[in-house]
Amino acid sequence: MNPEMTAFKTLFDYKLEPEVYSFHLLDALIKEAEKEGITNFPIHIKLDTGMHRLGFAPEDVPALIKRLKGQNAVIPRSVFSHMVGSDSEQFDAFTRKQIAAFEEASTLLQNAFPHKILRHICNSAGIERFPEAQYDMVRLGIGLYGVSPIDNSVINNVSTLKTTILQIRNVPADDTVGYSRKGHLTRDSRIAAIPIGYADGLNRHLGNGKGYCLVNGQKAPYVGNICMDVCMVDVTGIDCKEGDPVIIFGDELPITVLSDLLETIPYEVLTSVSSRVKRIYFQD
């Protein structure tokens, strides 16, 4: 967690262990913990070894140790960093430089305290490509969703986004479908409306034939602009009826197909699925 300073009381009440990435945050957290009469509250130290997003610089560790030893409100339970380019061979030299910096700084922190301080730096690509840097823990990210961060291939699909056909209508050639008359038809077509739109996380850039979904296993291109709650797909030549299922992504239409069409990463497609979309979880 990246805590805001206004959330300290909530952290304490629910025993939520924050990452600490700056002296400003650390001092504020210690002050609030002391005010609440709290001792040895677990924290997790973030080091910046090259991402330059959040974290203490490795050279700050001696001062950090001194600050931690001068109080008893909080106690470090882990130290970690984040790899920048572990998925690509072209950055291997930089990744090894990150690992070396983390090794030195984290060892210094560990040796300063009598208790065990866990270490972790590997993300999904790091787990596979830099096993020597797995330390005490690893952080499986996109790999948890069955996607390889190295070549964007699907290792094992774990999620499916699906909906159903609301209505099917016949629309003649030269007519248009959707807002701004963007979906111009060049043939007599069967157009299906499905109840999913950009408010559900279906990216508008997939519209106007750039992307497609699967209707009874066959490709059905998006026609016209994707609307907020509904979009239209071309089901001409597909044997289907109202109520039939529609796959937005899943086993036969990998999420990486969508991310490639959108020139983005699978993470963005997954995290764009809004909270109003019903989730069903299966456990083997």
C-alpha positions as CSV (number, residue, x, y, z in Angstrom):
1,M,0.0,0.0,0.0
2,N,1.1,3.6,-0.7
3,P,-0.5,5.3,2.3
4,E,-1.7,8.9,2.4
5,M,-1.0,10.7,5.6
6,T,-4.7,11.2,6.2
7,A,-5.1,7.4,6.4
8,F,-2.8,6.6,9.3
9,K,-5.6,6.1,11.8
10,T,-7.3,3.6,9.4
11,L,-4.0,1.7,9.0
12,F,-3.6,1.4,12.8
13,D,-7.3,0.4,13.4
14,Y,-7.2,-2.3,10.8
15,K,-3.6,-3.4,11.1
16,L,-2.8,-2.5,7.5
17,E,0.9,-2.6,7.0
18,P,2.2,0.3,4.8
19,E,5.2,0.6,2.5
20,V,7.4,3.6,3.5
21,Y,9.3,5.3,0.8
22,S,10.5,8.6,2.1
23,F,11.7,10.3,5.3
24,H,8.8,12.7,5.2
25,L,6.3,9.8,5.3
26,L,8.3,7.9,7.9
27,D,8.5,10.8,10.3
28,A,4.8,11.5,9.9
29,L,4.0,7.9,10.5
30,I,6.2,7.7,13.6
31,K,4.7,10.9,15.0
32,E,1.1,9.6,14.6
33,A,2.0,6.1,16.0
34,E,3.5,7.7,19.1
35,K,0.5,9.9,19.5
36,E,-1.7,6.8,19.4
37,G,0.6,5.0,21.9
38,I,1.5,2.4,19.3
39,T,4.8,0.5,19.4
40,N,6.5,-1.8,16.8
41,F,3.9,-1.2,14.1
42,P,5.1,-3.2,11.0
43,I,6.3,-1.2,8.0
44,H,7.9,-2.2,4.7
45,I,10.8,-0.2,3.3
46,K,10.8,0.6,-0.4
47,L,14.1,1.2,-2.1
48,D,14.5,3.0,-5.4
49,T,17.1,1.1,-7.4
50,G,16.3,2.6,-10.8
51,M,12.6,2.8,-11.3
52,H,12.6,6.4,-10.0
53,R,8.9,6.2,-9.0
54,L,8.9,5.9,-5.2
55,G,11.5,4.8,-2.7
56,F,14.6,5.6,-0.6
57,A,17.8,5.9,-2.5
58,P,20.3,3.2,-1.6
59,E,22.7,5.8,-0.2
60,D,19.9,6.9,2.2
61,V,20.0,3.6,4.0
62,P,22.5,4.5,6.7
63,A,20.4,7.6,7.7
64,L,17.3,5.5,7.5
65,I,18.8,2.9,9.9
66,K,19.7,5.6,12.3
67,R,16.2,7.1,12.2
68,L,14.6,3.7,12.7
69,K,16.8,2.8,15.6
70,G,16.0,6.1,17.3
71,Q,12.3,5.2,17.9
72,N,10.1,2.2,18.8
73,A,6.8,3.2,17.2
74,V,7.5,1.3,13.9
75,I,9.6,-1.7,13.0
76,P,10.8,-2.8,9.5
77,R,9.5,-6.2,8.5
78,S,10.5,-6.2,4.8
79,V,12.6,-4.3,2.3
80,F,11.9,-4.4,-1.4
81,S,12.5,-2.7,-4.7
82,H,11.0,-3.0,-8.2
83,M,12.6,-4.1,-11.5
84,V,12.3,-1.8,-14.5
85,G,13.1,-4.0,-17.5
86,S,13.4,-7.6,-16.3
87,D,11.2,-8.7,-19.2
88,S,13.7,-7.6,-21.9
89,E,17.2,-8.9,-22.6
90,Q,18.3,-5.4,-23.8
91,F,18.0,-4.2,-20.1
92,D,19.7,-7.2,-18.5
93,A,22.8,-5.2,-17.6
94,F,20.6,-2.6,-15.9
95,T,18.5,-5.2,-14.1
96,R,21.7,-6.8,-12.7
97,K,22.8,-3.3,-11.6
98,Q,19.4,-3.0,-9.8
99,I,19.9,-6.4,-8.1
100,A,23.4,-5.5,-7.0
101,A,22.2,-2.1,-5.5
102,F,19.4,-3.9,-3.8
103,E,21.6,-6.6,-2.4
104,E,24.0,-4.1,-0.9
105,A,21.4,-1.7,0.6
106,S,19.1,-4.5,1.9
107,T,21.9,-6.4,3.5
108,L,23.0,-3.2,5.3
109,L,19.4,-2.8,6.6
110,Q,19.1,-6.5,7.6
111,N,22.4,-6.5,9.5
112,A,21.4,-3.5,11.5
113,F,18.5,-5.3,13.2
114,P,18.3,-8.5,15.2
115,H,15.0,-9.6,13.8
116,K,14.3,-11.1,10.4
117,I,13.7,-8.6,7.6
118,L,12.3,-10.2,4.5
119,R,13.6,-9.2,1.0
120,H,11.9,-9.2,-2.4
121,I,12.5,-7.5,-5.8
122,C,11.3,-10.0,-8.5
123,N,8.2,-9.3,-10.5
124,S,6.7,-11.9,-12.9
125,A,9.5,-11.6,-15.5
126,G,12.2,-11.4,-12.8
127,I,10.9,-14.7,-11.3
128,E,11.6,-16.5,-14.5
129,R,14.6,-14.7,-15.8
130,F,16.5,-13.8,-12.6
131,P,16.0,-16.8,-10.2
132,E,19.1,-15.8,-8.3
133,A,17.2,-12.7,-7.1
134,Q,14.2,-14.4,-5.7
135,Y,15.3,-13.8,-2.1
136,D,12.6,-14.5,0.5
137,M,9.6,-13.6,-1.5
138,V,8.5,-12.7,-5.1
139,R,5.7,-10.6,-6.4
140,L,3.7,-12.3,-9.1
141,G,1.9,-9.7,-11.1
142,I,0.6,-10.2,-14.6
143,G,1.7,-13.8,-14.4
144,L,-1.1,-14.3,-11.8
145,Y,-3.5,-13.6,-14.7
146,G,-1.9,-16.2,-17.0
147,V,0.0,-13.8,-19.2
148,S,3.7,-13.9,-19.8
149,P,5.3,-10.4,-19.5
150,I,8.3,-11.6,-21.6
151,D,6.5,-12.2,-24.9
152,N,2.9,-11.3,-24.1
153,S,1.8,-14.9,-24.7
154,V,-1.0,-16.5,-22.8
155,I,0.3,-19.1,-20.4
156,N,-3.1,-20.1,-19.1
157,N,-6.2,-18.1,-19.4
158,V,-7.8,-17.4,-16.0
159,S,-10.4,-14.8,-16.8
160,T,-13.3,-14.4,-19.2
161,L,-15.4,-11.3,-19.9
162,K,-18.7,-12.2,-21.5
163,T,-22.1,-10.8,-22.2
164,T,-25.2,-11.7,-24.3
165,I,-27.1,-10.5,-27.3
166,L,-29.9,-8.1,-26.5
167,Q,-31.3,-7.5,-30.0
168,I,-30.6,-8.4,-33.6
169,R,-31.8,-6.3,-36.5
170,N,-31.4,-6.3,-40.2
171,V,-29.8,-3.0,-41.5
172,P,-29.6,-2.3,-45.3
173,A,-26.4,-1.4,-47.1
174,D,-25.4,2.3,-47.1
175,D,-27.2,2.9,-43.8
176,T,-25.2,3.7,-40.6
177,V,-25.0,2.3,-37.1
178,G,-24.3,4.2,-33.9
179,Y,-23.4,7.7,-32.8
180,S,-22.1,10.2,-35.4
181,R,-23.1,7.7,-38.1
182,K,-19.6,6.2,-37.9
183,G,-20.7,2.6,-38.7
184,H,-21.2,2.9,-42.4
185,L,-22.4,-0.4,-43.9
186,T,-21.3,-1.6,-47.3
187,R,-23.7,-4.5,-47.4
188,D,-27.0,-5.6,-46.1
189,S,-26.1,-6.7,-42.5
190,R,-27.3,-8.3,-39.4
191,I,-26.4,-6.1,-36.4
192,A,-26.5,-7.3,-32.8
193,A,-26.6,-5.0,-29.8
194,I,-24.8,-6.3,-26.7
195,P,-25.1,-4.7,-23.2
196,I,-21.5,-3.7,-22.7
197,G,-19.8,-0.3,-23.3
198,Y,-17.0,2.0,-22.3
199,A,-18.5,2.5,-18.9
200,D,-17.9,-1.3,-18.4
201,G,-14.4,-1.0,-19.6
202,L,-14.8,-1.8,-23.3
203,N,-12.3,0.6,-24.9
204,R,-13.9,2.9,-27.5
205,H,-10.8,2.5,-29.7
206,L,-12.0,-1.1,-30.5
207,G,-15.0,0.4,-32.3
208,N,-15.5,1.0,-36.0
209,G,-14.1,-2.4,-36.9
210,K,-10.8,-2.2,-35.2
211,G,-11.7,-4.9,-32.7
212,Y,-14.1,-7.8,-32.5
213,C,-15.8,-10.2,-30.1
214,L,-16.8,-13.8,-30.5
215,V,-20.4,-14.9,-31.1
216,N,-20.8,-18.6,-31.0
217,G,-17.1,-19.0,-31.7
218,Q,-17.0,-16.6,-34.7
219,K,-15.6,-13.2,-35.1
220,A,-18.1,-10.3,-34.9
221,P,-16.5,-6.9,-35.5
222,Y,-17.6,-3.9,-33.5
223,V,-19.7,-1.6,-35.7
224,G,-19.7,2.1,-35.2
225,N,-18.7,3.9,-32.0
226,I,-18.9,1.9,-28.8
227,C,-21.5,3.5,-26.6
228,M,-21.5,4.0,-22.8
229,D,-23.7,0.9,-22.0
230,V,-24.2,-0.9,-25.3
231,C,-22.3,-1.6,-28.5
232,M,-23.2,-3.1,-31.8
233,V,-21.5,-5.9,-33.6
234,D,-21.8,-7.4,-37.1
235,V,-23.2,-10.9,-37.0
236,T,-23.9,-11.3,-40.7
237,G,-23.4,-14.9,-41.6
238,I,-23.2,-16.1,-38.0
239,D,-25.9,-18.5,-36.7
240,C,-27.0,-16.7,-33.6
241,K,-30.1,-15.4,-31.8
242,E,-31.0,-13.0,-29.1
243,G,-29.8,-14.2,-25.7
244,D,-26.8,-16.0,-27.1
245,P,-23.5,-15.5,-25.2
246,V,-20.8,-13.1,-26.5
247,I,-17.1,-13.4,-25.5
248,I,-15.2,-10.1,-25.2
249,F,-12.0,-12.0,-24.1
250,G,-11.4,-15.5,-22.9
251,D,-10.0,-18.9,-23.9
252,E,-10.7,-18.5,-27.7
253,L,-10.1,-14.7,-27.7
254,P,-7.0,-14.0,-25.6
255,I,-6.9,-10.7,-23.7
256,T,-3.5,-10.0,-25.5
257,V,-5.4,-9.7,-28.8
258,L,-7.3,-6.8,-27.4
259,S,-4.2,-5.2,-25.8
260,D,-2.2,-5.6,-29.1
261,L,-5.0,-3.9,-31.0
262,L,-5.1,-1.1,-28.5
263,E,-1.2,-0.9,-28.5
264,T,-1.2,-1.3,-24.7
265,I,-0.6,-4.0,-22.1
266,P,-3.0,-6.7,-20.8
267,Y,-2.9,-5.0,-17.4
268,E,-4.7,-1.9,-18.8
269,V,-7.5,-4.1,-20.4
270,L,-8.0,-6.0,-17.1
271,T,-8.0,-3.0,-14.8
272,S,-10.4,-1.1,-17.1
273,V,-13.2,-3.6,-16.4
274,S,-15.4,-1.5,-14.2
275,S,-16.8,-2.4,-10.8
276,R,-20.3,-2.5,-12.1
277,V,-19.4,-5.7,-14.1
278,K,-20.5,-8.7,-12.2
279,R,-17.7,-11.0,-11.1
280,I,-18.1,-14.8,-10.7
281,Y,-15.2,-16.7,-9.1
282,F,-14.4,-20.4,-9.6
283,Q,-12.3,-22.4,-7.3
284,D,-10.9,-25.8,-8.2
